[in-house]
Amino acid sequence: MGALWENVCVVERLKHNHYTGRMVNPWCWRTYDQKELDFVEESGGGFAGFEFKRSGGPARGAKPFKASYLDSSVEVIHPGDVWDHAGVREWNT
């Protein structure tokens, strides 16, 4: 179920960027010791990381990601707030 959840989140994020005209380079990110973020967007020289968690818990890759990419951000997205990050609420207003 976790892999399906990640897939839904990535697809919704890609659709959001496409429909809003945001030009980003999408990436996945992992360290040699297996700390990861599920999705990373690079735009204008900045990086925004996303960790998609079906159940609670911290993003293990957040700290090393922020240490590697200064001034980056990391968001943890749960089922209750996925639509806020996908931009659906923006489309309906």
Secondary structure, 3 states (H helix, E strand, C coil): CHHHHHHHHHHHHHHHHHHHCCCCEEEEEECCCCCEEEEEEEECCEEEEEEECCCCCCCCCHHHHHHHCCCCEEEEECHHHHHHHHCHHHHCC
